[in-house]
């Protein structure tokens, strides 16, 4: 069996969690929570969101983030891609309304452009491609930290009434459901950090279960209010096409733009994977807080984009790894001239 054949299944991953999310959407369509059940599920969803952001804060290493400040140019580049270039492209997509996208779908697409980058998958793909793994860790951490503040503010400014605007109620929700739990997690990290490290698998189930609850709540509200009549298969196909173009543009900008800025190959890999991706784990609970009953349509573009970015970036990461294996020693040295080797990166390789 050829090497190409054996690699094929791992190059096109279907994230099992996406299947769980789709199953949750199907459950909400068949058995939506309504009445008293909706109140109970809504309260549980609010608690789950607070728990999620508490765990995010408790697991984010402040020391690791501070150690990464020496790569400030790389991190600034990723932040600009995540919170400036992406939103500008989302705003430009306004020209596709109503011919290609409905206004609610464009709002969801724009929200997708405002959420922070991923951490886990950016690290994984950077490692596979033999890039600067420590930089990817810090870039994802910085993006997640900045997203706690920037995503709600950008959503309120750019989405207006669709995301609740700057009302006192929306600001209180952001503070008490997102920011306060996150800061509490940071404050208690010194005492509970070891426990979290020892129970990563269990916490992963808690994270994903909480997000599934958030998705069920959001889509149940959408079913009760009948918002799904606004989405047709043709609109979904057009949305997928728009997102494919968005991902392609960001992948190209991060790769070739980083080269123009003078970054070496390993740093360019970290920038590409951290600067072109969006976090489903952070975006779903944020959308529930910001959009309320309209969250179902708001998170649909993000769910589709998440699976697309996993599949495309898996192919790119494998290709980057093969390209380095086949590169001449002189070529790799030329790419890394002027960049001090990072011991942690060397270990990952």
ZADO-1210 file (C-alpha; in nm, 4 decimals, padded with zeros to 6 digits):
<atoms>
<atom x="00.0000" y="00.0000" z="00.0000" code="UNK" pos="1"/>
<atom x="00.1403" y="00.3382" z="-00.0999" code="UNK" pos="2"/>
<atom x="00.2272" y="00.6103" z="00.1486" code="UNK" pos="3"/>
<atom x="-00.0285" y="00.8348" z="-00.0203" code="UNK" pos="4"/>
<atom x="-00.3035" y="00.5793" z="00.0358" code="UNK" pos="5"/>
<atom x="-00.2206" y="00.5243" z="00.4050" code="UNK" pos="6"/>
<atom x="-00.2220" y="00.8956" z="00.4783" code="UNK" pos="7"/>
<atom x="-00.5555" y="00.9644" z="00.3116" code="UNK" pos="8"/>
<atom x="-00.7893" y="00.8966" z="00.6075" code="UNK" pos="9"/>
<atom x="-00.5886" y="01.1186" z="00.8457" code="UNK" pos="10"/>
<atom x="-00.5699" y="01.3968" z="00.5923" code="UNK" pos="11"/>
<atom x="-00.9476" y="01.4390" z="00.5772" code="UNK" pos="12"/>
<atom x="-01.0638" y="01.4197" z="00.9388" code="UNK" pos="13"/>
<atom x="-01.4311" y="01.4349" z="01.0273" code="UNK" pos="14"/>
<atom x="-01.4313" y="01.5647" z="01.3818" code="UNK" pos="15"/>
<atom x="-01.6502" y="01.3276" z="01.5908" code="UNK" pos="16"/>
<atom x="-01.7497" y="01.6222" z="01.8034" code="UNK" pos="17"/>
<atom x="-01.9085" y="01.7862" z="01.5000" code="UNK" pos="18"/>
<atom x="-02.1258" y="01.4753" z="01.4681" code="UNK" pos="19"/>
<atom x="-02.2273" y="01.5186" z="01.8327" code="UNK" pos="20"/>
<atom x="-02.3101" y="01.8829" z="01.7671" code="UNK" pos="21"/>
<atom x="-02.5205" y="01.7889" z="01.4660" code="UNK" pos="22"/>
<atom x="-02.6943" y="01.5218" z="01.6742" code="UNK" pos="23"/>
<atom x="-02.7683" y="01.7854" z="01.9381" code="UNK" pos="24"/>
<atom x="-02.9149" y="02.0121" z="01.6719" code="UNK" pos="25"/>
<atom x="-03.1304" y="01.7214" z="01.5525" code="UNK" pos="26"/>
<atom x="-03.2484" y="01.6551" z="01.9088" code="UNK" pos="27"/>
<atom x="-03.3419" y="02.0221" z="01.9480" code="UNK" pos="28"/>
<atom x="-03.5357" y="02.0030" z="01.6206" code="UNK" pos="29"/>
<atom x="-03.7301" y="01.6943" z="01.7287" code="UNK" pos="30"/>
<atom x="-03.7664" y="01.7689" z="02.1009" code="UNK" pos="31"/>
<atom x="-03.7122" y="02.1408" z="02.1615" code="UNK" pos="32"/>
<atom x="-03.7265" y="02.2618" z="02.5204" code="UNK" pos="33"/>
<atom x="-04.0250" y="02.4862" z="02.5796" code="UNK" pos="34"/>
<atom x="-04.2147" y="02.6338" z="02.8718" code="UNK" pos="35"/>
<atom x="-04.0824" y="02.5300" z="03.2128" code="UNK" pos="36"/>
<atom x="-03.8321" y="02.2943" z="03.0512" code="UNK" pos="37"/>
<atom x="-03.6893" y="02.5867" z="02.8532" code="UNK" pos="38"/>
<atom x="-03.6428" y="02.7843" z="03.1744" code="UNK" pos="39"/>
<atom x="-03.4599" y="02.4939" z="03.3387" code="UNK" pos="40"/>
<atom x="-03.2395" y="02.4293" z="03.0343" code="UNK" pos="41"/>
<atom x="-03.1702" y="02.8026" z="03.0013" code="UNK" pos="42"/>
<atom x="-03.0569" y="02.8242" z="03.3632" code="UNK" pos="43"/>
<atom x="-02.8351" y="02.5195" z="03.3216" code="UNK" pos="44"/>
<atom x="-02.6892" y="02.6714" z="03.0029" code="UNK" pos="45"/>
<atom x="-02.6069" y="02.9954" z="03.1857" code="UNK" pos="46"/>
<atom x="-02.4292" y="02.7981" z="03.4575" code="UNK" pos="47"/>
<atom x="-02.2439" y="02.5920" z="03.1952" code="UNK" pos="48"/>
<atom x="-02.1156" y="02.9063" z="03.0231" code="UNK" pos="49"/>
<atom x="-01.9855" y="03.0425" z="03.3544" code="UNK" pos="50"/>
<atom x="-01.8174" y="02.7078" z="03.4245" code="UNK" pos="51"/>
<atom x="-01.6560" y="02.7030" z="03.0809" code="UNK" pos="52"/>
<atom x="-01.4975" y="03.0442" z="03.1245" code="UNK" pos="53"/>
<atom x="-01.3902" y="02.9614" z="03.4801" code="UNK" pos="54"/>
<atom x="-01.2053" y="02.6570" z="03.3437" code="UNK" pos="55"/>
<atom x="-01.0547" y="02.8651" z="03.0605" code="UNK" pos="56"/>
<atom x="-00.9154" y="03.1061" z="03.3181" code="UNK" pos="57"/>
<atom x="-00.7910" y="02.8308" z="03.5467" code="UNK" pos="58"/>
<atom x="-00.6030" y="02.6552" z="03.2659" code="UNK" pos="59"/>
<atom x="-00.4446" y="02.9584" z="03.1003" code="UNK" pos="60"/>
<atom x="-00.0838" y="02.9783" z="03.2171" code="UNK" pos="61"/>
<atom x="00.0025" y="03.3391" z="03.2949" code="UNK" pos="62"/>
<atom x="00.3732" y="03.2528" z="03.3164" code="UNK" pos="63"/>
<atom x="00.3625" y="03.0828" z="02.9764" code="UNK" pos="64"/>
<atom x="00.1959" y="03.3886" z="02.8250" code="UNK" pos="65"/>
<atom x="00.4546" y="03.6227" z="02.9768" code="UNK" pos="66"/>
<atom x="00.7400" y="03.4017" z="02.8546" code="UNK" pos="67"/>
<atom x="00.6001" y="03.4327" z="02.5038" code="UNK" pos="68"/>
<atom x="00.6225" y="03.8109" z="02.5002" code="UNK" pos="69"/>
<atom x="00.9666" y="03.7892" z="02.3378" code="UNK" pos="70"/>
<atom x="00.7804" y="03.6862" z="02.0211" code="UNK" pos="71"/>
<atom x="00.5660" y="03.9993" z="02.0386" code="UNK" pos="72"/>
<atom x="00.5817" y="04.0636" z="01.6614" code="UNK" pos="73"/>
<atom x="00.4401" y="03.7175" z="01.5923" code="UNK" pos="74"/>
<atom x="00.1633" y="03.7525" z="01.8502" code="UNK" pos="75"/>
<atom x="00.0723" y="04.1001" z="01.7291" code="UNK" pos="76"/>
<atom x="00.0479" y="03.9647" z="01.3743" code="UNK" pos="77"/>
<atom x="-00.1897" y="03.6881" z="01.4875" code="UNK" pos="78"/>
<atom x="-00.4031" y="03.9327" z="01.6875" code="UNK" pos="79"/>
<atom x="-00.4283" y="04.1697" z="01.3889" code="UNK" pos="80"/>
<atom x="-00.5356" y="03.8806" z="01.1646" code="UNK" pos="81"/>
<atom x="-00.7902" y="03.7579" z="01.4205" code="UNK" pos="82"/>
<atom x="-00.9453" y="04.0859" z="01.5359" code="UNK" pos="83"/>
<atom x="-00.8821" y="04.3245" z="01.2443" code="UNK" pos="84"/>
<atom x="-00.8399" y="04.1448" z="00.9091" code="UNK" pos="85"/>
<atom x="-01.1107" y="03.8850" z="00.9753" code="UNK" pos="86"/>
<atom x="-01.3686" y="04.1489" z="01.0835" code="UNK" pos="87"/>
<atom x="-01.2889" y="04.3634" z="00.7790" code="UNK" pos="88"/>
<atom x="-01.3573" y="04.0666" z="00.5522" code="UNK" pos="89"/>
<atom x="-01.6784" y="03.9973" z="00.7434" code="UNK" pos="90"/>
<atom x="-01.7895" y="04.3562" z="00.6923" code="UNK" pos="91"/>
<atom x="-01.7031" y="04.3334" z="00.3225" code="UNK" pos="92"/>
<atom x="-01.9366" y="04.0333" z="00.2959" code="UNK" pos="93"/>
<atom x="-02.2225" y="04.2745" z="00.3647" code="UNK" pos="94"/>
<atom x="-02.2203" y="04.3299" z="-00.0120" code="UNK" pos="95"/>
<atom x="-02.3459" y="03.9715" z="-00.0528" code="UNK" pos="96"/>
<atom x="-02.6758" y="04.0557" z="00.1220" code="UNK" pos="97"/>
<atom x="-02.9442" y="03.9707" z="00.0140" code="UNK" pos="98"/>
<atom x="-02.8397" y="03.8012" z="-00.3116" code="UNK" pos="99"/>
<atom x="-02.6132" y="03.5393" z="-00.1498" code="UNK" pos="100"/>
<atom x="-02.6612" y="03.5686" z="00.2278" code="UNK" pos="101"/>
<atom x="-02.9680" y="03.6575" z="00.4284" code="UNK" pos="102"/>
<atom x="-02.9164" y="03.9300" z="00.6934" code="UNK" pos="103"/>
<atom x="-02.9216" y="03.6750" z="00.9829" code="UNK" pos="104"/>
<atom x="-02.6655" y="03.4541" z="00.8080" code="UNK" pos="105"/>
<atom x="-02.4433" y="03.7544" z="00.7438" code="UNK" pos="106"/>
<atom x="-02.4683" y="03.8460" z="01.1128" code="UNK" pos="107"/>
<atom x="-02.3552" y="03.4928" z="01.1959" code="UNK" pos="108"/>
<atom x="-02.0722" y="03.5146" z="00.9447" code="UNK" pos="109"/>
<atom x="-01.9614" y="03.8480" z="01.0890" code="UNK" pos="110"/>
<atom x="-01.9752" y="03.7063" z="01.4423" code="UNK" pos="111"/>
<atom x="-01.7581" y="03.4161" z="01.3246" code="UNK" pos="112"/>
<atom x="-01.5008" y="03.6743" z="01.2150" code="UNK" pos="113"/>
<atom x="-01.4949" y="03.8277" z="01.5639" code="UNK" pos="114"/>
<atom x="-01.4284" y="03.5243" z="01.7843" code="UNK" pos="115"/>
<atom x="-01.0746" y="03.4411" z="01.9041" code="UNK" pos="116"/>
<atom x="-00.8417" y="03.1849" z="01.7544" code="UNK" pos="117"/>
<atom x="-00.8190" y="02.8234" z="01.8680" code="UNK" pos="118"/>
<atom x="-00.5533" y="02.6869" z="02.1005" code="UNK" pos="119"/>
<atom x="-00.5539" y="02.3068" z="02.0830" code="UNK" pos="120"/>
<atom x="-00.5938" y="02.2579" z="01.7089" code="UNK" pos="121"/>
<atom x="-00.3528" y="02.5420" z="01.6254" code="UNK" pos="122"/>
<atom x="-00.0898" y="02.3743" z="01.8422" code="UNK" pos="123"/>
<atom x="-00.1611" y="02.0312" z="01.6935" code="UNK" pos="124"/>
<atom x="-00.1359" y="02.1455" z="01.3309" code="UNK" pos="125"/>
<atom x="00.1731" y="02.3568" z="01.4018" code="UNK" pos="126"/>
<atom x="00.3378" y="02.0528" z="01.5579" code="UNK" pos="127"/>
<atom x="00.2469" y="01.8278" z="01.2630" code="UNK" pos="128"/>
<atom x="00.3856" y="02.0872" z="01.0188" code="UNK" pos="129"/>
<atom x="00.7031" y="02.1212" z="01.2309" code="UNK" pos="130"/>
<atom x="00.6525" y="02.4861" z="01.3090" code="UNK" pos="131"/>
<atom x="00.7147" y="02.6993" z="01.6178" code="UNK" pos="132"/>
<atom x="00.4979" y="02.5156" z="01.8713" code="UNK" pos="133"/>
<atom x="00.5728" y="02.7404" z="02.1743" code="UNK" pos="134"/>
<atom x="00.4746" y="03.0420" z="01.9656" code="UNK" pos="135"/>
<atom x="00.1484" y="02.8717" z="01.8660" code="UNK" pos="136"/>
<atom x="00.0725" y="02.7994" z="02.2332" code="UNK" pos="137"/>
<atom x="00.1287" y="03.1613" z="02.3333" code="UNK" pos="138"/>
<atom x="-00.0491" y="03.3046" z="02.0280" code="UNK" pos="139"/>
<atom x="-00.3587" y="03.0949" z="02.0971" code="UNK" pos="140"/>
<atom x="-00.3507" y="03.1895" z="02.4657" code="UNK" pos="141"/>
<atom x="-00.3156" y="03.5612" z="02.3891" code="UNK" pos="142"/>
<atom x="-00.5983" y="03.5423" z="02.1366" code="UNK" pos="143"/>
<atom x="-00.8306" y="03.3657" z="02.3814" code="UNK" pos="144"/>
<atom x="-00.7483" y="03.6164" z="02.6537" code="UNK" pos="145"/>
<atom x="-00.8035" y="03.9144" z="02.4236" code="UNK" pos="146"/>
<atom x="-01.1258" y="03.7597" z="02.2925" code="UNK" pos="147"/>
<atom x="-01.2863" y="03.7717" z="02.6361" code="UNK" pos="148"/>
<atom x="-01.2942" y="04.1499" z="02.5989" code="UNK" pos="149"/>
<atom x="-01.2604" y="04.2204" z="02.2256" code="UNK" pos="150"/>
<atom x="-01.5205" y="03.9787" z="02.0882" code="UNK" pos="151"/>
<atom x="-01.8170" y="04.1176" z="02.2880" code="UNK" pos="152"/>
<atom x="-01.7070" y="04.4773" z="02.2250" code="UNK" pos="153"/>
<atom x="-01.6598" y="04.4217" z="01.8509" code="UNK" pos="154"/>
<atom x="-01.9911" y="04.2345" z="01.8291" code="UNK" pos="155"/>
<atom x="-02.1730" y="04.5170" z="02.0042" code="UNK" pos="156"/>
<atom x="-02.0077" y="04.7784" z="01.7813" code="UNK" pos="157"/>
<atom x="-02.0375" y="04.6003" z="01.4454" code="UNK" pos="158"/>
<atom x="-02.3554" y="04.3952" z="01.4870" code="UNK" pos="159"/>
<atom x="-02.5559" y="04.6591" z="01.6732" code="UNK" pos="160"/>
<atom x="-02.9015" y="04.5428" z="01.7741" code="UNK" pos="161"/>
<atom x="-02.8321" y="04.1888" z="01.6463" code="UNK" pos="162"/>
<atom x="-02.5955" y="04.1374" z="01.9390" code="UNK" pos="163"/>
<atom x="-02.7758" y="04.3419" z="02.1972" code="UNK" pos="164"/>
<atom x="-02.5836" y="04.6661" z="02.1473" code="UNK" pos="165"/>
<atom x="-02.4280" y="04.8363" z="02.4494" code="UNK" pos="166"/>
<atom x="-02.7320" y="04.8034" z="02.6758" code="UNK" pos="167"/>
<atom x="-02.6731" y="04.7705" z="03.0486" code="UNK" pos="168"/>
<atom x="-02.8237" y="04.4215" z="03.0421" code="UNK" pos="169"/>
<atom x="-02.5860" y="04.2915" z="02.7744" code="UNK" pos="170"/>
<atom x="-02.2852" y="04.4425" z="02.9496" code="UNK" pos="171"/>
<atom x="-02.3855" y="04.2810" z="03.2785" code="UNK" pos="172"/>
<atom x="-02.4234" y="03.9448" z="03.1045" code="UNK" pos="173"/>
<atom x="-02.0755" y="03.9778" z="02.9546" code="UNK" pos="174"/>
<atom x="-01.9229" y="04.0734" z="03.2886" code="UNK" pos="175"/>
<atom x="-02.0945" y="03.8126" z="03.5061" code="UNK" pos="176"/>
<atom x="-02.1120" y="03.5209" z="03.2630" code="UNK" pos="177"/>
<atom x="-01.7763" y="03.5597" z="03.0908" code="UNK" pos="178"/>
<atom x="-01.5326" y="03.7955" z="03.2577" code="UNK" pos="179"/>
<atom x="-01.5941" y="03.7283" z="03.6299" code="UNK" pos="180"/>
<atom x="-01.5687" y="03.3452" z="03.5975" code="UNK" pos="181"/>
<atom x="-01.2562" y="03.3819" z="03.3834" code="UNK" pos="182"/>
<atom x="-01.0871" y="03.6099" z="03.6386" code="UNK" pos="183"/>
<atom x="-01.1936" y="03.3781" z="03.9201" code="UNK" pos="184"/>
<atom x="-01.0297" y="03.0874" z="03.7387" code="UNK" pos="185"/>
<atom x="-00.7092" y="03.2878" z="03.6976" code="UNK" pos="186"/>
<atom x="-00.7121" y="03.3829" z="04.0665" code="UNK" pos="187"/>
<atom x="-00.7575" y="03.0195" z="04.1787" code="UNK" pos="188"/>
<atom x="-00.5213" y="02.8662" z="03.9246" code="UNK" pos="189"/>
<atom x="-00.2409" y="02.8488" z="04.1798" code="UNK" pos="190"/>
<atom x="-00.4423" y="02.6054" z="04.3938" code="UNK" pos="191"/>
<atom x="-00.6424" y="02.4102" z="04.1358" code="UNK" pos="192"/>
<atom x="-00.4015" y="02.4102" z="03.8402" code="UNK" pos="193"/>
<atom x="-00.2451" y="02.0787" z="03.9432" code="UNK" pos="194"/>
<atom x="-00.5849" y="01.9126" z="03.9730" code="UNK" pos="195"/>
<atom x="-00.6820" y="02.0353" z="03.6266" code="UNK" pos="196"/>
<atom x="-00.3597" y="01.8996" z="03.4777" code="UNK" pos="197"/>
<atom x="-00.4212" y="01.5583" z="03.6344" code="UNK" pos="198"/>
<atom x="-00.7772" y="01.5361" z="03.5038" code="UNK" pos="199"/>
<atom x="-00.7492" y="01.6750" z="03.1502" code="UNK" pos="200"/>
<atom x="-00.9627" y="01.3996" z="02.9985" code="UNK" pos="201"/>
<atom x="-01.2450" y="01.4475" z="03.2482" code="UNK" pos="202"/>
<atom x="-01.2357" y="01.8248" z="03.2001" code="UNK" pos="203"/>
<atom x="-01.2518" y="01.7729" z="02.8260" code="UNK" pos="204"/>
<atom x="-01.5822" y="01.5905" z="02.8740" code="UNK" pos="205"/>
<atom x="-01.7060" y="01.8752" z="03.0950" code="UNK" pos="206"/>
<atom x="-01.6074" y="02.1335" z="02.8314" code="UNK" pos="207"/>
<atom x="-01.7726" y="01.9512" z="02.5465" code="UNK" pos="208"/>
<atom x="-02.0802" y="01.8552" z="02.7448" code="UNK" pos="209"/>
<atom x="-02.1293" y="02.2168" z="02.8485" code="UNK" pos="210"/>
<atom x="-02.1053" y="02.3338" z="02.4886" code="UNK" pos="211"/>
<atom x="-02.3545" y="02.0688" z="02.3768" code="UNK" pos="212"/>
<atom x="-02.5970" y="02.2026" z="02.6378" code="UNK" pos="213"/>
<atom x="-02.5449" y="02.5571" z="02.5085" code="UNK" pos="214"/>
<atom x="-02.6101" y="02.4403" z="02.1516" code="UNK" pos="215"/>
<atom x="-02.9259" y="02.2516" z="02.2536" code="UNK" pos="216"/>
<atom x="-03.0583" y="02.5573" z="02.4347" code="UNK" pos="217"/>
<atom x="-02.9870" y="02.7918" z="02.1441" code="UNK" pos="218"/>
<atom x="-03.1371" y="02.5664" z="01.8782" code="UNK" pos="219"/>
<atom x="-03.4410" y="02.4860" z="02.0939" code="UNK" pos="220"/>
<atom x="-03.5139" y="02.8583" z="02.1144" code="UNK" pos="221"/>
<atom x="-03.4732" y="02.8813" z="01.7402" code="UNK" pos="222"/>
<atom x="-03.7184" y="02.5965" z="01.6796" code="UNK" pos="223"/>
<atom x="-03.9790" y="02.7413" z="01.9162" code="UNK" pos="224"/>
<atom x="-03.9559" y="03.0802" z="01.7409" code="UNK" pos="225"/>
<atom x="-03.9554" y="02.9253" z="01.3918" code="UNK" pos="226"/>
<atom x="-03.6378" y="03.0946" z="01.2704" code="UNK" pos="227"/>
<atom x="-03.5312" y="02.7910" z="01.0634" code="UNK" pos="228"/>
<atom x="-03.7823" y="02.8810" z="00.7977" code="UNK" pos="229"/>
<atom x="-03.5299" y="03.1502" z="00.7001" code="UNK" pos="230"/>
<atom x="-03.2661" y="02.8941" z="00.5944" code="UNK" pos="231"/>
<atom x="-03.2935" y="02.6878" z="00.2762" code="UNK" pos="232"/>
<atom x="-03.0496" y="02.4236" z="00.1416" code="UNK" pos="233"/>
<atom x="-02.9500" y="02.6664" z="-00.1338" code="UNK" pos="234"/>
<atom x="-02.8640" y="02.9349" z="00.1236" code="UNK" pos="235"/>
<atom x="-02.6573" y="02.6845" z="00.3202" code="UNK" pos="236"/>
<atom x="-02.4637" y="02.5893" z="00.0066" code="UNK" pos="237"/>
<atom x="-02.3949" y="02.9551" z="-00.0666" code="UNK" pos="238"/>
<atom x="-02.2850" y="03.0088" z="00.2934" code="UNK" pos="239"/>
<atom x="-02.0389" y="02.7196" z="00.2632" code="UNK" pos="240"/>
<atom x="-01.8986" y="02.8704" z="-00.0571" code="UNK" pos="241"/>
<atom x="-01.8516" y="03.2095" z="00.1090" code="UNK" pos="242"/>
<atom x="-01.6781" y="03.0485" z="00.4064" code="UNK" pos="243"/>
<atom x="-01.4489" y="02.8497" z="00.1766" code="UNK" pos="244"/>
<atom x="-01.3387" y="03.1736" z="00.0127" code="UNK" pos="245"/>
<atom x="-01.2939" y="03.3395" z="00.3540" code="UNK" pos="246"/>
<atom x="-01.0730" y="03.0548" z="00.4784" code="UNK" pos="247"/>
<atom x="-00.8683" y="03.0481" z="00.1578" code="UNK" pos="248"/>
<atom x="-00.8058" y="03.4236" z="00.1758" code="UNK" pos="249"/>
<atom x="-00.6949" y="03.4070" z="00.5401" code="UNK" pos="250"/>
<atom x="-00.4683" y="03.1070" z="00.4809" code="UNK" pos="251"/>
<atom x="-00.3000" y="03.2890" z="00.1937" code="UNK" pos="252"/>
<atom x="-00.2706" y="03.6201" z="00.3798" code="UNK" pos="253"/>
<atom x="-00.1201" y="03.4633" z="00.6905" code="UNK" pos="254"/>
<atom x="00.1324" y="03.2539" z="00.4968" code="UNK" pos="255"/>
<atom x="00.2537" y="03.5025" z="00.2362" code="UNK" pos="256"/>
<atom x="00.1994" y="03.8076" z="00.4561" code="UNK" pos="257"/>
<atom x="00.4189" y="03.6555" z="00.7276" code="UNK" pos="258"/>
<atom x="00.6878" y="03.5940" z="00.4674" code="UNK" pos="259"/>
<atom x="00.6763" y="03.9579" z="00.3594" code="UNK" pos="260"/>
<atom x="00.7135" y="04.0595" z="00.7249" code="UNK" pos="261"/>
<atom x="01.0382" y="03.8622" z="00.7477" code="UNK" pos="262"/>
<atom x="00.9291" y="03.5661" z="00.9600" code="UNK" pos="263"/>
<atom x="01.1077" y="03.2334" z="00.9226" code="UNK" pos="264"/>
<atom x="00.9357" y="02.9142" z="00.8129" code="UNK" pos="265"/>
<atom x="00.8576" y="02.7836" z="01.1636" code="UNK" pos="266"/>
<atom x="00.7054" y="03.1164" z="01.2690" code="UNK" pos="267"/>
<atom x="00.5079" y="03.1427" z="00.9460" code="UNK" pos="268"/>
<atom x="00.3501" y="02.8039" z="01.0178" code="UNK" pos="269"/>
<atom x="00.2456" y="02.9164" z="01.3661" code="UNK" pos="270"/>
<atom x="00.1043" y="03.2413" z="01.2257" code="UNK" pos="271"/>
<atom x="-00.0880" y="03.0625" z="00.9531" code="UNK" pos="272"/>
<atom x="-00.2568" y="02.8123" z="01.1809" code="UNK" pos="273"/>
<atom x="-00.3211" y="03.0506" z="01.4709" code="UNK" pos="274"/>
<atom x="-00.4196" y="03.3468" z="01.2531" code="UNK" pos="275"/>
<atom x="-00.6615" y="03.1726" z="01.0167" code="UNK" pos="276"/>
<atom x="-00.8687" y="02.9690" z="01.2618" code="UNK" pos="277"/>
<atom x="-01.1642" y="03.0403" z="01.4867" code="UNK" pos="278"/>
<atom x="-01.2589" y="02.8837" z="01.8189" code="UNK" pos="279"/>
<atom x="-01.5867" y="02.6935" z="01.8346" code="UNK" pos="280"/>
<atom x="-01.5428" y="02.6379" z="02.2092" code="UNK" pos="281"/>
<atom x="-01.5186" y="03.0113" z="02.2816" code="UNK" pos="282"/>
<atom x="-01.7626" y="03.1283" z="02.0127" code="UNK" pos="283"/>
<atom x="-02.0653" y="02.9136" z="02.1034" code="UNK" pos="284"/>
<atom x="-02.1078" y="03.0304" z="02.4644" code="UNK" pos="285"/>
<atom x="-02.0300" y="03.3909" z="02.3653" code="UNK" pos="286"/>
<atom x="-02.3019" y="03.3788" z="02.0996" code="UNK" pos="287"/>
<atom x="-02.5504" y="03.2456" z="02.3547" code="UNK" pos="288"/>
<atom x="-02.4791" y="03.5457" z="02.5783" code="UNK" pos="289"/>
<atom x="-02.4723" y="03.8068" z="02.3019" code="UNK" pos="290"/>
<atom x="-02.7550" y="03.6909" z="02.0723" code="UNK" pos="291"/>
<atom x="-03.0009" y="03.5286" z="02.3100" code="UNK" pos="292"/>
<atom x="-03.2920" y="03.3789" z="02.1161" code="UNK" pos="293"/>
<atom x="-03.1186" y="03.4494" z="01.7829" code="UNK" pos="294"/>
<atom x="-02.8088" y="03.2452" z="01.8795" code="UNK" pos="295"/>
<atom x="-02.9059" y="02.9437" z="01.6660" code="UNK" pos="296"/>
<atom x="-02.8522" y="03.1194" z="01.3334" code="UNK" pos="297"/>
<atom x="-02.5578" y="03.3134" z="01.4752" code="UNK" pos="298"/>
<atom x="-02.3578" y="02.9992" z="01.5539" code="UNK" pos="299"/>
<atom x="-02.4431" y="02.8058" z="01.2361" code="UNK" pos="300"/>
<atom x="-02.1671" y="02.9723" z="01.0252" code="UNK" pos="301"/>
<atom x="-01.9156" y="02.9124" z="01.3049" code="UNK" pos="302"/>
<atom x="-02.0008" y="02.5416" z="01.3290" code="UNK" pos="303"/>
<atom x="-01.9605" y="02.4972" z="00.9538" code="UNK" pos="304"/>
<atom x="-01.6374" y="02.6984" z="00.9439" code="UNK" pos="305"/>
<atom x="-01.4927" y="02.4954" z="01.2319" code="UNK" pos="306"/>
<atom x="-01.5213" y="02.1650" z="01.0461" code="UNK" pos="307"/>
<atom x="-01.3971" y="02.3204" z="00.7233" code="UNK" pos="308"/>
<atom x="-01.0852" y="02.4649" z="00.8887" code="UNK" pos="309"/>
<atom x="-01.0025" y="02.1291" z="01.0499" code="UNK" pos="310"/>
<atom x="-01.0186" y="01.9439" z="00.7194" code="UNK" pos="311"/>
<atom x="-00.8262" y="02.2024" z="00.5176" code="UNK" pos="312"/>
<atom x="-00.5593" y="02.2674" z="00.7826" code="UNK" pos="313"/>
<atom x="-00.5000" y="01.8935" z="00.8262" code="UNK" pos="314"/>
<atom x="-00.4096" y="01.8683" z="00.4575" code="UNK" pos="315"/>
<atom x="-00.1877" y="02.1787" z="00.4752" code="UNK" pos="316"/>
<atom x="-00.0076" y="02.0589" z="00.7907" code="UNK" pos="317"/>
<atom x="00.0767" y="01.7237" z="00.6326" code="UNK" pos="318"/>
<atom x="00.1996" y="01.8973" z="00.3204" code="UNK" pos="319"/>
<atom x="00.4190" y="02.1378" z="00.5187" code="UNK" pos="320"/>
<atom x="00.5732" y="01.8409" z="00.7030" code="UNK" pos="321"/>
<atom x="00.6478" y="01.6590" z="00.3759" code="UNK" pos="322"/>
<atom x="00.7909" y="01.9765" z="00.2221" code="UNK" pos="323"/>
<atom x="01.0374" y="02.0131" z="00.5091" code="UNK" pos="324"/>
<atom x="01.1365" y="01.6473" z="00.4919" code="UNK" pos="325"/>
<atom x="01.2181" y="01.6912" z="00.1244" code="UNK" pos="326"/>
<atom x="01.3902" y="02.0299" z="00.1570" code="UNK" pos="327"/>
<atom x="01.7638" y="02.0630" z="00.1088" code="UNK" pos="328"/>
<atom x="01.9580" y="02.1544" z="00.4257" code="UNK" pos="329"/>
<atom x="02.0653" y="02.4835" z="00.2729" code="UNK" pos="330"/>
<atom x="01.7039" y="02.5799" z="00.2000" code="UNK" pos="331"/>
<atom x="01.5932" y="02.5315" z="00.5593" code="UNK" pos="332"/>
<atom x="01.8921" y="02.7261" z="00.6900" code="UNK" pos="333"/>
<atom x="01.8071" y="03.0147" z="00.4575" code="UNK" pos="334"/>
<atom x="01.4528" y="03.0244" z="00.5957" code="UNK" pos="335"/>
<atom x="01.5747" y="03.0479" z="00.9567" code="UNK" pos="336"/>
<atom x="01.8614" y="03.2955" z="00.9192" code="UNK" pos="337"/>
<atom x="01.8395" y="03.5613" z="01.1868" code="UNK" pos="338"/>
<atom x="01.5972" y="03.3662" z="01.4065" code="UNK" pos="339"/>
<atom x="01.7370" y="03.2308" z="01.7310" code="UNK" pos="340"/>
<atom x="01.6530" y="02.8584" z="01.7663" code="UNK" pos="341"/>
<atom x="01.3925" y="02.7817" z="02.0278" code="UNK" pos="342"/>
<atom x="01.4833" y="02.4761" z="02.2393" code="UNK" pos="343"/>
<atom x="01.1172" y="02.3913" z="02.2934" code="UNK" pos="344"/>
<atom x="01.0588" y="02.3923" z="01.9186" code="UNK" pos="345"/>
<atom x="01.3534" y="02.1634" z="01.8642" code="UNK" pos="346"/>
<atom x="01.2109" y="01.9158" z="02.1135" code="UNK" pos="347"/>
<atom x="00.8752" y="01.9169" z="01.9355" code="UNK" pos="348"/>
<atom x="01.0420" y="01.8392" z="01.6086" code="UNK" pos="349"/>
</atoms>
